[in-house]
Amino acid sequence: MLPVLALALVFAAVGGAVLWVKDRDIIVPDWARAQIQQRLTEAAPETRVDFGELLLIVDEDWRPRVRVRDVRISTETGTEVVSFSELRASLSMTGLLKQQVELKSVDASGVFLTLHRDAEGVTLSGGLGARSASRAAPNLAELVAELDDLLLRPGLARLTRAQVQALTLRYEDERTGRAWTIDGGRLTLDRSGADLQVAVDIAVLGGGAEVATVSANYAGRIGALASDFGVTFANVDAADVAAQGPAFGWLQALDAPISGSLRGGVNEDRSFDPLNASLRIGEGVIQPTPESRAIPITSAFSSFTYVPATRVLDFNDLSVDSKWVSGRLSGTAQLADDGRGRIEDLVGQLRLTDLAINPADFYAEPVRIAEAELDFRLTPEPFALQLGRLQVIDAGQVLTANGRLTADARGWDIALDAQLDGYEHGRLLQLWPEQIGAKTRRWLSENLFAGQLRDIGASLRWQAGEEPEIYLGFDFEQADVRFLKEMPRIEGAKGHASLLRDRFVLVVDDGGVDAPEGGAIGLAGSSFIVPDVKAKEGTPGVVRLQTTSSVTAALSMLDQPPLNVMRKADLPVTLAEGQAQMQGTLALPLIKDLPVEAVEFNVTGRVTDVRSDALIKDRVLSAERLDLVASDEGVRVSGRGTLDGVPFDAGWSQPLNAPGAPGQVVGEVEVSPQTLEAFNIDLPPGTLSGQGRAEIDITLVKGAAPALRLTSDLRGVGLSAPSLGWGKAAATPASFELVAELSEVPVIERIALDAPGLDASGEITLTQEGVLERLRFDRVRVGRWLDAPVDLIGRGPGVPPAIVLRGGRLDLRASDLPESNGGGESGPLTVALDRLQVTDAIAITGLRGEFAAGTGLDGRFSGRINGGAQVVGRMVPQGQRSAIRLTAQDAGAVFASANVVQTVRGGVFELILRPVGTGGAFDGQLKVRNTSVVDAPAMVALLNAVSIVGLFNAEGGDSLFFSDVDADFRLSPRRITLRQGSAVGPSTGLSMDGVYATDTGQLQMQGVITPVYVLNGIGSIFTRPGEGLFAFNYTIGGSVRDPQVFVNPLTGLAPAGIRDLFRAPKPDVPLAEGETPPPPPPKPKRRETIRGSDR
């Protein structure tokens, strides 16, 4: 359109100024301007041309020129097509002479054009054709080529140069949705024959500190489509470059200025030649989205070739200089676009060399990688970089990785996986960023020594706004590892490690340590764990131990700092022999200068084939298996075994968190004769039999003998105390307690037994040889018959102890002494009883006696009857009870003290009591010699009754003297049954039988009184003792205090045999408790009758 306009204006101007003076600006008058405008309208009726001042100039060479100002071309409707602030043109004088207008050159300024690009191609608006407001072509090269039809038109055939200055271009790219405004541009067209060259220089208005400039050139032939083009630019934003075509789409994520050049061409078949580009990228960042973290680059250079036909990018050289990553790349990539000129993805292979990596200043110094290869797929929008294969060659090893990097409105989303066959551990630590799992990395650097890593795998998952998830896994072999700084190293270890979801685990599959004592310790299965590698100060580390070793080796490891278990327990590491399998945990913060109190540990184990003579001094402990538990609070060993051959099921514990705290042994131990022998407790043979269990509690105080407390229900244990006539069957439960010091010679501080029939508590003292010295019971209760403090005094090994009763009471009514069978032996008995109860009413107090060793109580004693009369006696065993013989020199005092009768005075006393049955009954024989009866109401009444016959003889006032008193009686708890009694003196003889109720004081007696017994007693050979030939029957009833006496005077006339007809039968003696009834009398035999016929 511009040449057409120029041609039309020139024809109009030349027609009115052919004869005008040269070198003179001739202003065309208004009438001429109107005529020219009319001619233009007729020539191009579809357009309207308006212009201002029109000047005609002829220079010195007689070359005419025209200059038109304020040119505006619009459509019929008034829409502006193009406008110029000024248009100049030079004309061919030869053409003018031929009345033809031919342009030689055209200069324009102040032109505004719009270039629009869409999926169909490019469209230029601004007046290149008078019939249309725009011109379109598939691409810029073809758009330039369409100038040919204009340049071949008459009037333009001689045009050699055209130039547009002060060009303003509006470039709109519909494909990317972006637009640029170019101001102050310059366009130059040069023609030499059929050769055509076009050059453009523009400056792009932008917000940067430096102005972006672009210089483009085109070279072709008029009438031909084939052409070459080139572009040189500087300081152009990377996004603007990326928007220009698929070959540059991979720059879309870059925010940096780019300078460079490119060359290309178009063939006659409309195909493009390869595009060669050279780009220099300035300082900037890679940032696909505003929300994604920027990756800085210092500079980069790229030299590549793009083949449009195959859509292949060939990177001859791509170098990057950045704090994050630097290196050189080369390779090829295949483009895929959306058919609208925008890149969809880029799939390629690159070779990377001379890499220096330090993303986000992860390393103090960049990590250098010699060589790498990358298969990738890049999708610019939304940004996604898929790593199909990243192969890194480093230190002779090949690392293979894959993954993806994406960016969206949330930021980066990274997923990477890597594998490596093997690596040297030091190199792995160099590649491990210090900021990722810093404490775990530091622990590995300080505790993982020489070794080779195998089958290494690593993964990174990092979504925007979230903490990264990192996985690292590897196997190791021939490694030296330690879990604690103070612990020995695990040498030649083999195992595996992993870091997943901030949890780090290192496991030893094979390996061990040489313990300070006891040999090697196998640690297969042990592990080190950091539950949260991102935790702040005091990140906990956990050591899980699995060990196999000797007991000594295990204990020596437990005694290493910071545990010091055995030192705290004040025990040697050589505590026991055996094998140990242990497992447990140690928890410790991963800090420098770790204090001992910050370490928490809990270890459990199984110890087999155990033998120890150090756990309990001078005692040998053996066990097939014991369980071990150790923690920062204490250590405990428990299980079943034997102690000096005595079976036990117990546990030993020792606190560790309280210095000086005692250890303790708690459990069960066998109670048997073997137990007593093992603990040097010497009791009489047969005292303990059978086998039972006892609860033990032993307190172990440093520097002191172990303190034992033993309790038992004694089930299964039989007990026997022959000296006491007591025993317990094995099945009978009881309560037993023993408190002792297990010194070299045990000190038994307390022994207590509460069993059926026996309740005793006291203490035992042993000799230096461990033999019983004294068993002192503060109180012994045996059945209902003994309640007294008792001492058992040792008399040497194998000899029954002597027994001392130091007070208390003994009740013969309920005594249950064993029947003598001639077997066994008891020690001597010394008695100092407070009370010996004989019957309900008779007791001997202040009893003192000595009883010889034998099969029952046999000895002499002395005491007082009910606290009164002094008696001496002897006790002999009889059946299961004791028979007693008492003698006294004052029978009257004995009777008075026994509350039998208060009217007897003097006399020699002898009483024999033989036990009957089990209920406290006795059969007794009483003998009294030379005694007197005074103030006896019954006796006085009796004598008064017979005085009518003049037989009363009072000697010495109211007293009555008897030389012999004898009685045979049954003494039971509530009555005395007198079988036969007699009392004789010079003046009187008496016989008596009957019953006296001791609980009520009632009497029912009968007998015979014989006056002048010294003469009348001659007939006693025909009567009972105390009866004479002529005597009187009497009865006494009532009570002791108020007796009722009756004398039958008629009996005095009857001889002795006839007197029995007037008296009642002798009283029946009831069976005593536990007494065997006598056999029934034999049945009377039937008398045979002899008949006369039988003779």
HELIX and SHEET records of a PDB file:
HELIX    1   1 LEU A    2  GLY A   15  1                                  14    
HELIX    2   2 ASP A   30  ALA A   43  1                                  14    
HELIX    3   3 MET A   93  LEU A   97  1                                   5    
HELIX    4   4 LEU A  140  ALA A  145  1                                   6    
HELIX    5   5 ASP A  148  LEU A  151  1                                   4    
HELIX    6   6 ALA A  238  ALA A  242  1                                   5    
HELIX    7   7 PRO A  246  LEU A  251  5                                   6    
HELIX    8   8 PRO A  359  ASP A  361  5                                   3    
HELIX    9   9 HIS A  425  LEU A  431  1                                   7    
HELIX   10  10 ALA A  438  ASN A  447  1                                  10    
HELIX   11  11 VAL A  551  LEU A  558  1                                   8    
HELIX   12  12 VAL A  565  ALA A  569  1                                   5    
HELIX   13  13 VAL A  596  ALA A  598  5                                   3    
HELIX   14  14 PRO A  673  ALA A  678  1                                   6    
HELIX   15  15 PRO A  722  LEU A  724  5                                   3    
HELIX   16  16 ALA A  891  SER A  897  1                                   7    
HELIX   17  17 PRO A  937  VAL A  946  1                                  10    
HELIX   18  18 SER A  947  VAL A  949  5                                   3    
HELIX   19  19 TYR A 1013  ASN A 1016  1                                   4    
HELIX   20  20 GLY A 1017  PHE A 1022  5                                   6    
HELIX   21  21 PRO A 1049  LEU A 1053  5                                   5    
HELIX   22  22 ALA A 1056  ARG A 1059  1                                   4    
HELIX   23  23 ASP A 1060  PHE A 1062  5                                   3    
HELIX   24  24 GLY A 1092  ASP A 1094  5                                   3    
SHEET    1   A 4 ILE A  26  ILE A  27  0                                        
SHEET    2   A 4 LEU A  54  VAL A  58 -1                                        
SHEET    3   A 4 PRO A  64  THR A  75 -1                                        
SHEET    4   A 4 THR A  47  ASP A  50 -1                                        
SHEET    1   B 9 ILE A  26  ILE A  27  0                                        
SHEET    2   B 9 LEU A  54  VAL A  58 -1                                        
SHEET    3   B 9 PRO A  64  THR A  75 -1                                        
SHEET    4   B 9 GLU A  80  LEU A  91 -1                                        
SHEET    5   B 9 LEU A 103  SER A 109 -1                                        
SHEET    6   B 9 ARG A 161  ASP A 173  1                                        
SHEET    7   B 9 PHE A 112  ASP A 118  1                                        
SHEET    8   B 9 GLY A 121  GLY A 129 -1                                        
SHEET    9   B 9 SER A 132  ALA A 137 -1                                        
SHEET    1   C25 ILE A  26  ILE A  27  0                                        
SHEET    2   C25 LEU A  54  VAL A  58 -1                                        
SHEET    3   C25 PRO A  64  THR A  75 -1                                        
SHEET    4   C25 GLU A  80  LEU A  91 -1                                        
SHEET    5   C25 LEU A 103  SER A 109 -1                                        
SHEET    6   C25 ARG A 161  ASP A 173  1                                        
SHEET    7   C25 ARG A 178  SER A 192 -1                                        
SHEET    8   C25 ASP A 195  VAL A 204 -1                                        
SHEET    9   C25 ALA A 212  ARG A 221 -1                                        
SHEET   10   C25 SER A 227  ASP A 237 -1                                        
SHEET   11   C25 PRO A 257  VAL A 266 -1                                        
SHEET   12   C25 LEU A 275  ILE A 281 -1                                        
SHEET   13   C25 SER A 299  VAL A 307 -1                                        
SHEET   14   C25 VAL A 312  ASP A 321 -1                                        
SHEET   15   C25 VAL A 325  ASP A 337 -1                                        
SHEET   16   C25 ILE A 343  ILE A 357 -1                                        
SHEET   17   C25 VAL A 367  THR A 379 -1                                        
SHEET   18   C25 ALA A 384  ASP A 394 -1                                        
SHEET   19   C25 GLN A 397  ASP A 408 -1                                        
SHEET   20   C25 GLY A 411  GLU A 424 -1                                        
SHEET   21   C25 GLN A 452  GLN A 463 -1                                        
SHEET   22   C25 GLU A 469  VAL A 481 -1                                        
SHEET   23   C25 ILE A 490  LEU A 500 -1                                        
SHEET   24   C25 ARG A 503  ASP A 514 -1                                        
SHEET   25   C25 ALA A 520  GLY A 522 -1                                        
SHEET    1   D42 ILE A  26  ILE A  27  0                                        
SHEET    2   D42 LEU A  54  VAL A  58 -1                                        
SHEET    3   D42 PRO A  64  THR A  75 -1                                        
SHEET    4   D42 GLU A  80  LEU A  91 -1                                        
SHEET    5   D42 LEU A 103  SER A 109 -1                                        
SHEET    6   D42 ARG A 161  ASP A 173  1                                        
SHEET    7   D42 ARG A 178  SER A 192 -1                                        
SHEET    8   D42 ASP A 195  VAL A 204 -1                                        
SHEET    9   D42 ALA A 212  ARG A 221 -1                                        
SHEET   10   D42 SER A 227  ASP A 237 -1                                        
SHEET   11   D42 PRO A 257  VAL A 266 -1                                        
SHEET   12   D42 LEU A 275  ILE A 281 -1                                        
SHEET   13   D42 SER A 299  VAL A 307 -1                                        
SHEET   14   D42 VAL A 312  ASP A 321 -1                                        
SHEET   15   D42 VAL A 325  ASP A 337 -1                                        
SHEET   16   D42 ILE A 343  ILE A 357 -1                                        
SHEET   17   D42 VAL A 367  THR A 379 -1                                        
SHEET   18   D42 ALA A 384  ASP A 394 -1                                        
SHEET   19   D42 GLN A 397  ASP A 408 -1                                        
SHEET   20   D42 GLY A 411  GLU A 424 -1                                        
SHEET   21   D42 GLN A 452  GLN A 463 -1                                        
SHEET   22   D42 GLU A 469  VAL A 481 -1                                        
SHEET   23   D42 ILE A 490  LEU A 500 -1                                        
SHEET   24   D42 ARG A 503  ASP A 514 -1                                        
SHEET   25   D42 SER A 526  VAL A 530 -1                                        
SHEET   26   D42 PRO A 540  SER A 550 -1                                        
SHEET   27   D42 GLU A 577  PRO A 589 -1                                        
SHEET   28   D42 GLU A 600  SER A 612 -1                                        
SHEET   29   D42 LEU A 621  SER A 631 -1                                        
SHEET   30   D42 GLY A 634  LEU A 643 -1                                        
SHEET   31   D42 VAL A 646  PRO A 655 -1                                        
SHEET   32   D42 GLY A 663  VAL A 671 -1                                        
SHEET   33   D42 GLY A 692  LEU A 700 -1                                        
SHEET   34   D42 ALA A 707  SER A 712 -1                                        
SHEET   35   D42 SER A 735  GLU A 741 -1                                        
SHEET   36   D42 VAL A 747  ALA A 755 -1                                        
SHEET   37   D42 LEU A 758  LEU A 766 -1                                        
SHEET   38   D42 LEU A 772  VAL A 782 -1                                        
SHEET   39   D42 LEU A 786  ILE A 793 -1                                        
SHEET   40   D42 ALA A 802  LEU A 805 -1                                        
SHEET   41   D42 LEU A 829  GLN A 837  1                                        
SHEET   42   D42 ARG A 809  ASP A 811  1                                        
SHEET    1   E48 ILE A  26  ILE A  27  0                                        
SHEET    2   E48 LEU A  54  VAL A  58 -1                                        
SHEET    3   E48 PRO A  64  THR A  75 -1                                        
SHEET    4   E48 GLU A  80  LEU A  91 -1                                        
SHEET    5   E48 LEU A 103  SER A 109 -1                                        
SHEET    6   E48 ARG A 161  ASP A 173  1                                        
SHEET    7   E48 ARG A 178  SER A 192 -1                                        
SHEET    8   E48 ASP A 195  VAL A 204 -1                                        
SHEET    9   E48 ALA A 212  ARG A 221 -1                                        
SHEET   10   E48 SER A 227  ASP A 237 -1                                        
SHEET   11   E48 PRO A 257  VAL A 266 -1                                        
SHEET   12   E48 LEU A 275  ILE A 281 -1                                        
SHEET   13   E48 SER A 299  VAL A 307 -1                                        
SHEET   14   E48 VAL A 312  ASP A 321 -1                                        
SHEET   15   E48 VAL A 325  ASP A 337 -1                                        
SHEET   16   E48 ILE A 343  ILE A 357 -1                                        
SHEET   17   E48 VAL A 367  THR A 379 -1                                        
SHEET   18   E48 ALA A 384  ASP A 394 -1                                        
SHEET   19   E48 GLN A 397  ASP A 408 -1                                        
SHEET   20   E48 GLY A 411  GLU A 424 -1                                        
SHEET   21   E48 GLN A 452  GLN A 463 -1                                        
SHEET   22   E48 GLU A 469  VAL A 481 -1                                        
SHEET   23   E48 ILE A 490  LEU A 500 -1                                        
SHEET   24   E48 ARG A 503  ASP A 514 -1                                        
SHEET   25   E48 SER A 526  VAL A 530 -1                                        
SHEET   26   E48 PRO A 540  SER A 550 -1                                        
SHEET   27   E48 GLU A 577  PRO A 589 -1                                        
SHEET   28   E48 GLU A 600  SER A 612 -1                                        
SHEET   29   E48 LEU A 621  SER A 631 -1                                        
SHEET   30   E48 GLY A 634  LEU A 643 -1                                        
SHEET   31   E48 VAL A 646  PRO A 655 -1                                        
SHEET   32   E48 GLY A 663  VAL A 671 -1                                        
SHEET   33   E48 GLY A 692  LEU A 700 -1                                        
SHEET   34   E48 ALA A 707  SER A 712 -1                                        
SHEET   35   E48 SER A 735  GLU A 741 -1                                        
SHEET   36   E48 VAL A 747  ALA A 755 -1                                        
SHEET   37   E48 LEU A 758  LEU A 766 -1                                        
SHEET   38   E48 LEU A 772  VAL A 782 -1                                        
SHEET   39   E48 LEU A 786  ILE A 793 -1                                        
SHEET   40   E48 ALA A 802  LEU A 805 -1                                        
SHEET   41   E48 LEU A 829  GLN A 837  1                                        
SHEET   42   E48 ALA A 843  PHE A 851 -1                                        
SHEET   43   E48 GLY A 859  ILE A 865 -1                                        
SHEET   44   E48 GLN A 870  GLN A 878 -1                                        
SHEET   45   E48 ARG A 881  ALA A 888 -1                                        
SHEET   46   E48 VAL A 908  VAL A 916 -1                                        
SHEET   47   E48 ALA A 921  VAL A 933 -1                                        
SHEET   48   E48 VAL A 904  ARG A 905 -1                                        
SHEET    1   F53 ILE A  26  ILE A  27  0                                        
SHEET    2   F53 LEU A  54  VAL A  58 -1                                        
SHEET    3   F53 PRO A  64  THR A  75 -1                                        
SHEET    4   F53 GLU A  80  LEU A  91 -1                                        
SHEET    5   F53 LEU A 103  SER A 109 -1                                        
SHEET    6   F53 ARG A 161  ASP A 173  1                                        
SHEET    7   F53 ARG A 178  SER A 192 -1                                        
SHEET    8   F53 ASP A 195  VAL A 204 -1                                        
SHEET    9   F53 ALA A 212  ARG A 221 -1                                        
SHEET   10   F53 SER A 227  ASP A 237 -1                                        
SHEET   11   F53 PRO A 257  VAL A 266 -1                                        
SHEET   12   F53 LEU A 275  ILE A 281 -1                                        
SHEET   13   F53 SER A 299  VAL A 307 -1                                        
SHEET   14   F53 VAL A 312  ASP A 321 -1                                        
SHEET   15   F53 VAL A 325  ASP A 337 -1                                        
SHEET   16   F53 ILE A 343  ILE A 357 -1                                        
SHEET   17   F53 VAL A 367  THR A 379 -1                                        
SHEET   18   F53 ALA A 384  ASP A 394 -1                                        
SHEET   19   F53 GLN A 397  ASP A 408 -1                                        
SHEET   20   F53 GLY A 411  GLU A 424 -1                                        
SHEET   21   F53 GLN A 452  GLN A 463 -1                                        
SHEET   22   F53 GLU A 469  VAL A 481 -1                                        
SHEET   23   F53 ILE A 490  LEU A 500 -1                                        
SHEET   24   F53 ARG A 503  ASP A 514 -1                                        
SHEET   25   F53 SER A 526  VAL A 530 -1                                        
SHEET   26   F53 PRO A 540  SER A 550 -1                                        
SHEET   27   F53 GLU A 577  PRO A 589 -1                                        
SHEET   28   F53 GLU A 600  SER A 612 -1                                        
SHEET   29   F53 LEU A 621  SER A 631 -1                                        
SHEET   30   F53 GLY A 634  LEU A 643 -1                                        
SHEET   31   F53 VAL A 646  PRO A 655 -1                                        
SHEET   32   F53 GLY A 663  VAL A 671 -1                                        
SHEET   33   F53 GLY A 692  LEU A 700 -1                                        
SHEET   34   F53 ALA A 707  SER A 712 -1                                        
SHEET   35   F53 SER A 735  GLU A 741 -1                                        
SHEET   36   F53 VAL A 747  ALA A 755 -1                                        
SHEET   37   F53 LEU A 758  LEU A 766 -1                                        
SHEET   38   F53 LEU A 772  VAL A 782 -1                                        
SHEET   39   F53 LEU A 786  ILE A 793 -1                                        
SHEET   40   F53 ALA A 802  LEU A 805 -1                                        
SHEET   41   F53 LEU A 829  GLN A 837  1                                        
SHEET   42   F53 ALA A 843  PHE A 851 -1                                        
SHEET   43   F53 GLY A 859  ILE A 865 -1                                        
SHEET   44   F53 GLN A 870  GLN A 878 -1                                        
SHEET   45   F53 ARG A 881  ALA A 888 -1                                        
SHEET   46   F53 VAL A 908  VAL A 916 -1                                        
SHEET   47   F53 ALA A 921  VAL A 933 -1                                        
SHEET   48   F53 LEU A 960  LEU A 971 -1                                        
SHEET   49   F53 ARG A 975  VAL A 984 -1                                        
SHEET   50   F53 THR A 988  ALA A 997 -1                                        
SHEET   51   F53 LEU A1003  PRO A1011 -1                                        
SHEET   52   F53 PHE A1032  GLY A1038 -1                                        
SHEET   53   F53 PRO A1043  ASN A1048 -1                                        
SHEET    1   G 3 LEU A 254  ASP A 255  0                                        
SHEET    2   G 3 GLY A 284  ILE A 286 -1                                        
SHEET    3   G 3 ILE A 295  ILE A 297 -1                                        
SHEET    1   H 3 LEU A 688  GLY A 690  0                                        
SHEET    2   H 3 VAL A 717  ALA A 721 -1                                        
SHEET    3   H 3 TRP A 726  LYS A 728 -1                                        
END                                                                             
